[in-house]
Amino acid sequence: MPFFLGLLIILAGLGLTVKTEWFINNFGRIAWFEQKLGSEGGSRLGYKLVGLTAIIIGIIVMTGGGQDLLGWITSPFVKYNQ
């Protein structure tokens, strides 16, 4: 089941990255992206970054590495409590 969920997340991220112009035409520009990521192309870059993040999360879910990654990220905080 995690394989198919990861594949679905990857496909959604790929669609968001490849069809950025379609998303801008149908959902509009995002003011925060325009303000923080650039003047005119901020929303395009923002949509692509969200898509790339979704692809990376999809790969992590598909390979089952979520627990290992979360343990690695939180290890500096929890190693002193043992």
BANU-825123 format. One line per 10 residues: number of its first residue (from 1); their letters; for each residue x, y, z of N, C-alpha, C. Coordinates in Angstrom, 1 decimal, padded with zeros to 4 digits. Example, Ala and Ser with C-alpha at 12.3 -4.5 7.8 and 13.67 -1.06 7.14 Angstrom:
1	as	013.2/-005.7/007.8/012.3/-004.5/007.8/013.2/-003.3/007.8 | 012.8/-002.2/007.1/013.7/-001.1/007.1/012.9/000.0/007.9 .
END
This chain:
1	mpfflgllii	000.8/-001.2/000.0/000.0/000.0/000.0/000.9/001.3/000.0 | 002.0/001.3/000.8/002.8/002.6/000.7/003.4/002.8/-000.7 | 003.6/001.7/-001.4/004.2/001.9/-002.7/003.2/002.7/-003.6 | 001.9/002.3/-003.6/000.9/003.0/-004.4/000.6/004.4/-003.9 | 000.6/004.6/-002.6/000.5/006.0/-002.1/001.6/006.9/-002.5 | 002.9/006.3/-002.4/004.0/007.1/-002.8/004.0/007.4/-004.3 | 003.6/006.4/-005.1/003.5/006.7/-006.6/002.4/007.7/-006.9 | 001.3/007.7/-006.2/000.3/008.8/-006.3/000.8/010.1/-006.0 | 001.6/010.2/-004.9/002.1/011.5/-004.5/003.2/012.0/-005.5 | 004.0/011.1/-006.0/004.9/011.4/-007.1/004.2/011.9/-008.3 .
11	laglgltvkt	003.2/011.3/-008.8/002.5/011.7/-010.0/001.8/013.1/-009.8 | 001.3/013.3/-008.6/000.7/014.6/-008.3/001.8/015.7/-008.3 | 002.9/015.4/-007.7/004.0/016.4/-007.8/004.6/016.6/-009.2 | 004.6/015.5/-010.0/005.1/015.7/-011.3/004.1/016.5/-012.2 | 002.8/016.3/-012.0/001.8/017.0/-012.6/001.9/018.5/-012.3 | 002.1/018.8/-011.0/002.2/020.2/-010.5/003.5/020.8/-011.1 | 004.5/020.1/-011.2/005.8/020.7/-011.8/005.7/020.9/-013.3 | 005.1/019.9/-014.0/005.1/020.0/-015.5/004.0/021.0/-015.9 | 002.9/020.9/-015.3/001.7/021.8/-015.8/001.6/023.0/-014.9 | 002.7/023.7/-014.6/002.6/024.9/-013.8/001.8/026.0/-014.4 .
21	ewfinnfgri	001.9/026.2/-015.7/001.1/027.2/-016.4/-000.4/027.0/-016.3 | -000.8/025.7/-016.4/-002.2/025.4/-016.2/-002.7/025.7/-014.8 | -001.9/025.4/-013.8/-002.3/025.8/-012.5/-002.4/027.3/-012.2 | -001.5/028.0/-012.8/-001.5/029.5/-012.7/-002.8/030.0/-013.4 | -003.1/029.5/-014.6/-004.3/030.0/-015.3/-005.6/029.7/-014.6 | -005.6/028.5/-013.9/-006.9/028.1/-013.3/-007.0/028.5/-011.8 | -005.9/028.6/-011.1/-006.0/028.9/-009.7/-005.4/030.3/-009.4 | -004.7/030.9/-010.3/-004.2/032.2/-010.1/-002.8/032.2/-009.4 | -002.4/033.4/-009.3/-001.1/033.7/-008.6/-001.3/033.6/-007.1 | -000.2/033.3/-006.4/-000.2/033.3/-005.0/000.7/034.5/-004.5 .
31	awfeqklgse	000.0/035.4/-003.7/000.7/036.6/-003.4/002.0/036.4/-002.5 | 001.9/035.4/-001.7/003.1/035.1/-000.8/004.3/034.7/-001.7 | 004.1/033.8/-002.7/005.1/033.4/-003.6/005.6/034.6/-004.4 | 004.8/035.4/-004.8/005.2/036.6/-005.6/006.0/037.5/-004.8 | 005.7/037.7/-003.5/006.4/038.6/-002.7/007.7/038.0/-002.2 | 007.8/036.8/-001.9/009.0/036.2/-001.3/010.0/035.6/-002.4 | 009.4/035.1/-003.5/010.3/034.4/-004.5/010.6/035.2/-005.7 | 010.2/036.4/-005.8/010.5/037.2/-007.0/009.3/038.0/-007.5 | 009.5/038.9/-008.4/008.4/039.8/-008.8/007.4/039.2/-009.7 | 007.8/038.7/-010.8/006.8/038.2/-011.8/006.8/036.7/-011.9 .
41	ggsrlgyklv	007.8/036.0/-011.7/007.8/034.5/-011.8/007.8/033.8/-010.5 | 007.4/034.5/-009.4/007.4/033.9/-008.1/006.4/032.7/-007.9 | 005.2/032.9/-008.5/004.2/031.8/-008.4/004.6/030.6/-009.2 | 005.2/030.8/-010.4/005.7/029.6/-011.1/006.8/028.9/-010.3 | 007.7/029.6/-009.8/008.7/028.9/-009.0/008.1/028.3/-007.8 | 007.2/028.9/-007.1/006.5/028.4/-006.0/005.8/027.1/-006.3 | 005.0/027.1/-007.4/004.3/025.8/-007.8/005.3/024.7/-008.1 | 006.4/025.0/-008.7/007.4/024.0/-009.0/008.1/023.5/-007.7 | 008.4/024.4/-006.8/009.0/023.9/-005.5/008.0/023.0/-004.7 | 006.7/023.4/-004.7/005.7/022.5/-004.1/005.7/021.2/-004.8 .
51	gltaiiigii	005.7/021.1/-006.1/005.7/019.9/-006.8/007.0/019.1/-006.6 | 008.1/019.7/-006.5/009.4/019.0/-006.2/009.4/018.4/-004.8 | 008.8/019.2/-003.8/008.7/018.7/-002.5/007.8/017.5/-002.4 | 006.7/017.5/-003.2/005.8/016.4/-003.2/006.5/015.2/-003.8 | 007.3/015.3/-004.8/008.0/014.2/-005.4/009.0/013.6/-004.4 | 009.7/014.4/-003.7/010.6/013.9/-002.7/009.9/013.2/-001.6 | 008.8/013.7/-001.1/008.0/013.0/-000.1/007.4/011.7/-000.6 | 007.0/011.7/-001.9/006.5/010.5/-002.5/007.5/009.4/-002.6 | 008.7/009.8/-002.9/009.8/008.8/-002.9/010.1/008.3/-001.5 | 010.1/009.1/-000.5/010.3/008.7/000.8/009.2/007.7/001.3 .
61	vmtgggqdll	007.9/008.0/000.9/006.8/007.2/001.3/006.9/005.9/000.5 | 007.2/005.9/-000.7/007.3/004.7/-001.6/008.3/003.7/-001.1 | 009.5/004.2/-000.7/010.6/003.4/-000.3/010.5/003.0/001.2 | 009.5/003.5/001.9/009.4/003.2/003.3/010.4/003.8/004.2 | 011.0/004.8/003.8/012.1/005.5/004.6/011.7/006.6/005.5 | 010.4/006.7/005.7/009.9/007.8/006.5/010.3/007.7/008.0 | 010.2/006.5/008.6/010.6/006.3/010.0/012.1/006.6/010.1 | 012.9/006.1/009.2/014.3/006.3/009.3/014.7/007.7/009.2 | 014.1/008.4/008.3/014.4/009.9/008.1/013.9/010.7/009.3 | 012.7/010.4/009.8/012.2/011.1/011.0/013.1/010.8/012.2 .
71	gwitspfvky	013.6/009.6/012.3/014.5/009.3/013.4/015.8/010.0/013.3 | 016.3/010.1/012.1/017.6/010.8/011.8/017.4/012.3/012.1 | 016.3/012.9/011.7/016.1/014.3/011.9/015.9/014.7/013.4 | 015.2/013.8/014.1/014.9/014.1/015.6/016.0/013.5/016.5 | 017.0/012.8/016.0/018.0/012.2/016.9/018.8/013.2/017.8 | 019.1/014.4/017.3/019.8/015.3/018.2/018.9/015.7/019.4 | 017.6/015.7/019.2/016.8/016.2/020.3/016.4/015.1/021.3 | 016.4/013.8/020.9/016.0/012.7/021.8/017.1/011.9/022.3 | 018.3/012.1/021.8/019.4/011.2/022.3/019.9/011.6/023.7 | 019.6/012.8/024.2/019.9/013.2/025.6/018.9/012.7/026.6 .
81	nq	017.7/012.3/026.2/016.7/011.9/027.1/016.8/010.4/027.5 | 017.7/009.7/026.9/017.8/008.2/027.1/018.7/008.0/028.3 .
END
